[in-house]
């Protein structure tokens, strides 16, 4: 069995069209628990992307979801 695919903070930022500091900030502000580190890198699994997206919206780094109250 293989481990789940992971993304670095930089890859997450690129996925959402943001800067790395914006993704780091949601962890630093406590909007999400601190992610696992692999060496010097914070990594999140692909399964965690919806939670990261929600936190980025709450932080104001992404626009509200269409048709949602978020």
KEPAMI-513811 format. One record per atom (N, C-alpha, C, O): x, y, z; atom name; residue in one letter. Coordinates in steps of 0.05 Angstrom, whole numbers, plus 32768, in hexadecimal, padded with zeros to 4 digits. Atoms other than C-alpha are relative to their C-alpha. Last residue first. Example, Ala and Ser with C-alpha at 12.3 -4.5 7.8 and 13.67 -1.06 7.14 Angstrom:
! KEPAMI-513811
7FF0, 7FE8, 7FFF, N, S $
8111, 7FEB, 808F, CA, S $
7FF1, 8016, 800E, C, S $
7FFB, 802C, 8012, O, S $
8012, 7FE8, 8000, N, A $
80F6, 7FA6, 809C, CA, A $
8012, 8018, 8000, C, A $
8027, 8018, 800D, O, A $
***
This chain:
! KEPAMI-513811
7FE5, 8000, 7FF5, N, X $
7E8A, 8260, 8040, CA, X $
800D, 801B, 7FFE, C, X $
8024, 801E, 8006, O, X $
8000, 7FEC, 7FEB, N, X $
7E3F, 826A, 8034, CA, X $
801C, 8004, 800C, C, X $
8020, 8014, 801E, O, X $
7FFC, 8009, 7FE5, N, X $
7E41, 8246, 7FF2, CA, X $
8000, 8017, 8014, C, X $
8002, 802E, 800C, O, X $
8018, 800D, 7FF6, N, X $
7E24, 8252, 7FAD, CA, X $
8003, 7FF6, 801C, C, X $
7FF1, 7FE8, 8026, O, X $
8019, 7FF9, 800E, N, X $
7E68, 8261, 7F90, CA, X $
7FE9, 7FF0, 800C, C, X $
7FEB, 7FD8, 800F, O, X $
8008, 8014, 8013, N, X $
7E9F, 8257, 7FC4, CA, X $
7FE5, 8009, 7FF4, C, X $
7FD4, 8014, 8001, O, X $
8014, 8013, 7FF6, N, X $
7EB6, 8297, 7FE5, CA, X $
7FF8, 7FEC, 7FEA, C, X $
7FF8, 7FF3, 7FD2, O, X $
801C, 7FF5, 7FFF, N, X $
7EF4, 82B6, 7FC6, CA, X $
7FED, 7FEB, 800B, C, X $
7FF2, 7FD3, 800A, O, X $
800F, 800A, 8017, N, X $
7F38, 8299, 7FDA, CA, X $
7FE5, 800D, 8002, C, X $
7FDB, 8012, 8018, O, X $
7FEC, 8003, 8015, N, X $
7F6C, 82BA, 8008, CA, X $
7FF3, 7FF5, 7FE6, C, X $
7FFE, 7FF8, 7FD0, O, X $
8003, 7FEB, 8013, N, X $
7F36, 82D4, 8037, CA, X $
8013, 7FFE, 7FE9, C, X $
8015, 8011, 7FD9, O, X $
7FEB, 7FEC, 7FFC, N, X $
7F4C, 82AB, 8072, CA, X $
7FFE, 8017, 7FED, C, X $
800B, 802B, 7FF0, O, X $
8005, 7FF3, 7FE6, N, X $
7F0A, 8285, 8072, CA, X $
8014, 8016, 8005, C, X $
800E, 802A, 8012, O, X $
8017, 7FEF, 8004, N, X $
7F15, 8275, 8028, CA, X $
7FFA, 8010, 8019, C, X $
7FF4, 8028, 8018, O, X $
7FF7, 7FE9, 8011, N, X $
7F5B, 825C, 8035, CA, X $
7FEA, 8013, 7FFA, C, X $
7FEE, 802B, 7FF9, O, X $
7FF1, 7FEE, 7FEF, N, X $
7F40, 8231, 806E, CA, X $
800A, 8018, 7FF0, C, X $
800A, 802F, 7FFB, O, X $
8012, 7FF2, 7FEE, N, X $
7F0C, 8213, 8040, CA, X $
800E, 8014, 8012, C, X $
8004, 802A, 8016, O, X $
800F, 7FEC, 8010, N, X $
7F40, 8204, 800B, CA, X $
7FEC, 800F, 8011, C, X $
7FEA, 8028, 800F, O, X $
7FED, 7FEA, 8005, N, X $
7F6D, 81E3, 803F, CA, X $
7FF1, 8015, 7FF0, C, X $
7FF4, 802D, 7FF6, O, X $
7FFE, 7FF1, 7FE7, N, X $
7F32, 81B8, 8056, CA, X $
8013, 8018, 7FFD, C, X $
800E, 802D, 8008, O, X $
8019, 7FF1, 7FFB, N, X $
7F23, 81A4, 800E, CA, X $
8001, 8010, 801A, C, X $
7FF6, 8026, 801B, O, X $
8003, 7FE8, 8010, N, X $
7F6E, 8195, 8002, CA, X $
7FE5, 800E, 8004, C, X $
7FE5, 8027, 8005, O, X $
8003, 7FE9, 7FEF, N, X $
7F74, 8164, 803C, CA, X $
7FFB, 801A, 7FF0, C, X $
7FF6, 802F, 7FFC, O, X $
801A, 8002, 7FF2, N, X $
7F66, 8126, 8011, CA, X $
7FFB, 8019, 8012, C, X $
7FE4, 801F, 8018, O, X $
8015, 7FF7, 8012, N, X $
7FA0, 813B, 7FE4, CA, X $
7FE5, 8000, 800D, C, X $
7FD4, 8010, 8006, O, X $
8009, 8015, 8013, N, X $
7FCD, 8132, 8020, CA, X $
7FEC, 800C, 7FED, C, X $
7FE0, 8021, 7FF3, O, X $
801C, 8008, 7FFC, N, X $
7FF0, 816D, 8040, CA, X $
7FF9, 7FEB, 7FEB, C, X $
8004, 7FEA, 7FD6, O, X $
800E, 800E, 8015, N, X $
803B, 817B, 8047, CA, X $
7FE3, 7FFA, 8008, C, X $
7FDD, 7FF5, 8020, O, X $
801B, 8006, 7FF7, N, X $
8064, 81AD, 806E, CA, X $
7FF2, 7FF2, 7FE9, C, X $
7FF4, 7FFB, 7FD2, O, X $
8019, 7FFA, 800E, N, X $
80AB, 81A8, 8056, CA, X $
7FE7, 7FF9, 800F, C, X $
7FE5, 7FE3, 801A, O, X $
8006, 7FE4, 7FFB, N, X $
80EC, 81AC, 807E, CA, X $
7FE5, 8008, 7FF4, C, X $
7FDC, 801F, 7FF7, O, X $
7FE9, 7FEF, 8001, N, X $
80F3, 8161, 8083, CA, X $
7FF8, 801D, 8007, C, X $
7FEB, 8021, 801C, O, X $
7FEE, 8014, 800C, N, X $
80AF, 8144, 8076, CA, X $
801A, 8010, 7FFC, C, X $
801C, 8020, 7FE9, O, X $
7FE7, 7FF6, 800E, N, X $
8082, 816C, 80A3, CA, X $
8010, 7FE8, 7FF7, C, X $
8013, 7FD4, 8004, O, X $
7FE8, 8012, 7FFD, N, X $
803B, 8159, 80B5, CA, X $
8017, 800D, 7FF1, C, X $
8014, 801B, 7FDD, O, X $
7FFE, 8019, 8010, N, X $
800A, 8193, 80B4, CA, X $
8019, 7FF0, 8007, C, X $
802B, 7FFA, 8015, O, X $
7FE5, 8000, 800E, N, X $
7FFD, 81C5, 80ED, CA, X $
8003, 7FE5, 7FF1, C, X $
7FFE, 7FD0, 7FFC, O, X $
7FEA, 800A, 7FEF, N, X $
7FB3, 81C2, 80FD, CA, X $
801A, 8000, 7FF0, C, X $
8019, 7FFD, 7FD7, O, X $
7FFC, 801D, 8005, N, X $
7F88, 81EF, 80D0, CA, X $
8016, 7FF6, 8014, C, X $
8028, 8006, 801B, O, X $
8018, 8007, 800F, N, X $
7F6D, 8235, 80DC, CA, X $
8000, 7FE2, 7FF9, C, X $
7FEB, 7FD7, 7FF4, O, X $
8010, 8014, 7FF2, N, X $
7FA2, 823B, 8112, CA, X $
7FE6, 7FF9, 7FF2, C, X $
7FD5, 7FED, 7FFF, O, X $
8017, 7FF2, 7FF2, N, X $
7FBF, 827D, 80F9, CA, X $
7FEE, 7FEC, 800F, C, X $
7FDC, 7FF4, 801D, O, X $
7FF5, 7FEF, 7FEA, N, X $
8002, 825B, 80E8, CA, X $
7FEA, 800D, 8010, C, X $
7FED, 8011, 8028, O, X $
7FF6, 8012, 7FEB, N, X $
7FDE, 8224, 80C0, CA, X $
800A, 8011, 8018, C, X $
8004, 800A, 802F, O, X $
8018, 800D, 7FF5, N, X $
7FB5, 8256, 8097, CA, X $
8008, 7FEC, 8016, C, X $
7FF8, 7FE7, 8029, O, X $
800E, 7FEF, 7FEC, N, X $
7FF4, 8281, 8090, CA, X $
7FE7, 7FF2, 800C, C, X $
7FE1, 7FF6, 8023, O, X $
7FF3, 8003, 7FE5, N, X $
801C, 824A, 806E, CA, X $
7FF0, 800F, 8015, C, X $
7FEE, 8005, 802C, O, X $
8007, 801B, 7FF7, N, X $
7FE9, 8249, 8034, CA, X $
800D, 7FFC, 801C, C, X $
8000, 7FF1, 802E, O, X $
801D, 8000, 7FFA, N, X $
7FED, 8295, 802C, CA, X $
7FF8, 7FE4, 800B, C, X $
7FE8, 7FE3, 801D, O, X $
8005, 7FF4, 7FE5, N, X $
8039, 8294, 8032, CA, X $
7FE3, 8000, 8007, C, X $
7FDC, 7FFE, 801F, O, X $
7FFA, 8013, 7FEA, N, X $
803E, 8263, 7FF8, CA, X $
7FF9, 800C, 801B, C, X $
7FEE, 7FFE, 802C, O, X $
7FE4, 8000, 7FF9, N, X $
801C, 8293, 7FC7, CA, X $
8004, 7FED, 8018, C, X $
7FF2, 7FE9, 8028, O, X $
7FF9, 7FEE, 7FEB, N, X $
7FD9, 8282, 7FA8, CA, X $
801E, 8000, 8004, C, X $
802D, 7FF3, 7FF6, O, X $
7FF9, 7FE6, 800D, N, X $
7FBE, 8263, 7F68, CA, X $
8007, 8015, 8015, C, X $
8002, 802D, 8010, O, X $
8016, 7FED, 7FFC, N, X $
7F99, 822B, 7F8D, CA, X $
8007, 801C, 7FF4, C, X $
7FF7, 802E, 7FF7, O, X $
801A, 800C, 8006, N, X $
7FC4, 81F2, 7F73, CA, X $
7FE9, 8014, 8002, C, X $
7FD7, 8014, 7FF1, O, X $
8002, 8000, 801E, N, X $
8003, 821E, 7F74, CA, X $
7FE4, 7FF5, 7FF8, C, X $
7FD8, 7FFF, 7FE5, O, X $
8003, 7FE5, 8009, N, X $
7FF8, 822B, 7FBE, CA, X $
7FFD, 8002, 7FE2, C, X $
7FEB, 8010, 7FD8, O, X $
801B, 7FF9, 7FF9, N, X $
7FEE, 81E1, 7FCB, CA, X $
7FFA, 801D, 7FF7, C, X $
7FE5, 8022, 7FEC, O, X $
8011, 800D, 8013, N, X $
802E, 81D1, 7FA6, CA, X $
7FE3, 8007, 8005, C, X $
7FD3, 800A, 7FF2, O, X $
7FFC, 7FF3, 801A, N, X $
8054, 8204, 7FCE, CA, X $
7FEE, 7FF5, 7FEB, C, X $
7FE3, 8003, 7FDB, O, X $
800F, 7FE6, 7FFE, N, X $
8037, 81EA, 8010, CA, X $
8002, 800E, 7FE5, C, X $
7FEF, 801B, 7FDC, O, X $
7FF3, 7FEC, 7FEF, N, X $
8051, 81A5, 7FFB, CA, X $
7FEE, 8019, 8001, C, X $
7FDB, 801C, 7FF1, O, X $
7FF8, 7FE7, 800E, N, X $
8021, 8172, 7FDF, CA, X $
800E, 8012, 8014, C, X $
8006, 8013, 802B, O, X $
7FFE, 7FE8, 7FF0, N, X $
8017, 812A, 7FF5, CA, X $
8009, 8017, 7FEF, C, X $
8016, 8014, 7FDA, O, X $
7FF1, 7FEA, 800D, N, X $
7FFE, 80EC, 7FD1, CA, X $
8000, 8019, 8012, C, X $
7FEC, 801F, 801E, O, X $
8010, 7FEE, 8010, N, X $
7FE5, 80B7, 8003, CA, X $
8012, 8016, 7FF3, C, X $
8026, 801D, 7FFE, O, X $
800A, 7FEA, 7FF0, N, X $
8017, 8082, 8018, CA, X $
7FF0, 8013, 7FEF, C, X $
7FF3, 8013, 7FD6, O, X $
7FF0, 7FE8, 8003, N, X $
801B, 8044, 7FEC, CA, X $
7FF5, 8016, 8013, C, X $
7FDD, 8016, 8018, O, X $
8011, 7FE8, 8000, N, X $
8000, 8000, 8000, CA, X $
8012, 8019, 8000, C, X $
8025, 801B, 800F, O, X $
***
